[in-house]
Amino acid sequence: MSRYNLPDYYETVEEALMEGYTAPIVKNICKLLTAKPPNRKSDMVASICNSIKGDGLRSIWMRMDNLDQTAVSEIVHSYENQFDTSRFMAKYGNVPYTGSLSEYGERKPTLINLLIINGTMPEDLKVRLKDFVPKPRSHTIETQNDVSDTHIQISNDYDYKSKERIEVVNEIPMINMETQNLALQDVLSVLRIIDSGKIGVSDKTKKPTEAGVQKIASILEHGDYYESDKNGDSSEIGHIKAFAWPLIMQSAKLAELSGSKLKLTKQGQKALNTPPHEIISILWNKWLGTTIIDEFNRIDAIKGQKGKGKRGLSAVSERRRCIVDTLALCPVGKWITVENIFKSIRALDNNFVVTRDEWSLYICEPRYGSLGYDGSHKWEILQGRYTLAFLFEYAATMGIIDVAYIPPSMARDDYYSLWGADSLEFLSRYDGLQYIRINSLGAWCLGISESYKAAPIEKQRILKILPNRDITETKTPFPHSEAIFLETIADKTSDKVWKLNPDKILIAYEKGRSVEEVKEFLLAKSEHDLPDTIVSFFNDMIRRNRLLSDEGNARLIKVSDPVVALTLANDSRLKDLCISAEGGYIAVPSSNENAFRKKLREMGYGISVS
């Protein structure tokens, strides 16, 4: 068997030695156990197998160094027989060599190459070793209580006077953002701005338009993560929060496309009267299974994600599960570096792949910049960047994790060696993320905590309602979500003054918003009781609107003889299917039309096409 076509499973150590190694390699292993190994391969294998009988296996285990023993322990107490070098490296920071050995002697075998053959432990050895090999230590996620106010960034420059490269140390302010309360406010603001019909999205991709993104960014508490689209060096970062919210709402079926704009669904309308933390929980759980977007598509610098490259991408739900399973093991309220999150994903056996075809992905140019070349990139380039996108754009936006970050420009240096990356200031807009912290809302949504106690809602008396239907703002800053709601029921006549608009209220009523809800909103926000004229205004509107209801569409049929029209409408076979109307007309509800036509034909009548 070719050593480049190795099996994933060996039943016995004899099978593994015979099929996995050439005779010179087996001889070198045999020399570790006996001074005079036999000459034939089969005899050498028999000699090795004889050496590991009884206490011989324990003796070999005792001769191994601590790192090799740990590697054996990891396989013995795992479900797999393969040695996961990536996981081991993440957990312990070093790894013994257990891969293919050259028969030409470039790498001499050690005792571990007897127990782990070409990265695989034979089943019979695993069973025996389990009797005395201790379990490996569990992985501990490293945390810290606080984060620094600044981030030290080290870069290299060239001193033209001395003609030498010099090291430049910069202190960059760290932005520390507690996202929980922001998300609880933003979720209502986004629902209301969608309800206003101002957010455009693509009918094909469901992604928000640039105008839609900017509109959402303008109503978010504290705006998007970065204040502008520029990083001071003409490198575009783009929107993050504002891009995510419309997709999050669509994934949970709280919003849907109507024409070129988003509108709230019935569930979305209901969500307006649901506690914000419950909405977040729904959004988070729906997002974990959505296919509306692959977060990796947002890593713009990595090309080739369409066509053949798209077919090679792995399932996004599995990638998300691996990250979320890792988050669920993180201590609550403690800061964790993204590097430790990367390490923990692998060390906790939650590793994943982004693509099954790395050759299709590339930087700058598909031939020279392909990520399929051996050693062309680290874990952080694909899996790491996907993790950053998921955490920063979605988990943080929904308030699941707090974040500490800097601008992305030059924040990470793991992509510098990639072909074609010389001109890139950052590989992804998420490169600036430095730390995350599971907050109480996140702990509840992740299943770490059984319940979530929402902070008591402060009843803000921020409006003054006047008898002439004017509404004045009494406090600043005025919450975005309240301003959006006022836009749907009133006209802004000056900087801090609104006027109730009956036409807008009726439009909102026809869309499913109750007049009682408008009245209760103003009463809850008003400094005083509503004036009598305002109470009468709403009571009268409520009374009149209870008189009318939409019963659906109907087919209007003209009968040229009014007497026949009246006779047909009152016939026992038809009267339950139609309604008589003046002027010789019969109205037939759409739901009854087929039955009405059938009965009419049985009576000898047909309806001509106009």
MOPEBEL-V557705 format. One line per field, one symbol per residue. ss: DSSP state (h for helix, s for strand, l for the rest). Layout:
# MOPEBEL-V557705
ss->???
This chain:
# MOPEBEL-V557705
ss->llllllllllllhhhhhhhhllhhhhhhhhhlllllllllhhhhhhhhhhhllllhhhhhhhhllhhhhhhhhhhhlllllsllhhhhhhhhlllllllllllllllllllhhhhlsllsllhhhhhhhllllllllllllllslllllssssssssssllllsssssssssslsssllhhhhhhhhhhhhhhhhllllssllllllslhhhhhhhhhhllllllllllslllllsllllhhhhhhhhhhhlllssssllsssslhhhhhhllllhhhhhhhhhhhhlllllllhhhhlllssllllhhhhhsllhhhhhhhhhhhhllllsllssshhhhhhhhhhlllllllsllhhhlssllllllsllllllllhhhhhhhhhhhhhhhhhlllllssssslllllllllllllllllllllllllllsssssslhhhhhhlllllllllllllllllsssllllssssllllllhhhhhhhhhhsssssllsssslhhhhhhhhhllllhhhhhhhhhhhslllllhhhhhhhhhhhhhhllllllllssssslllhhhhhhhhhllllllllssslllssssshhhhhhhhhhhhhllllllll
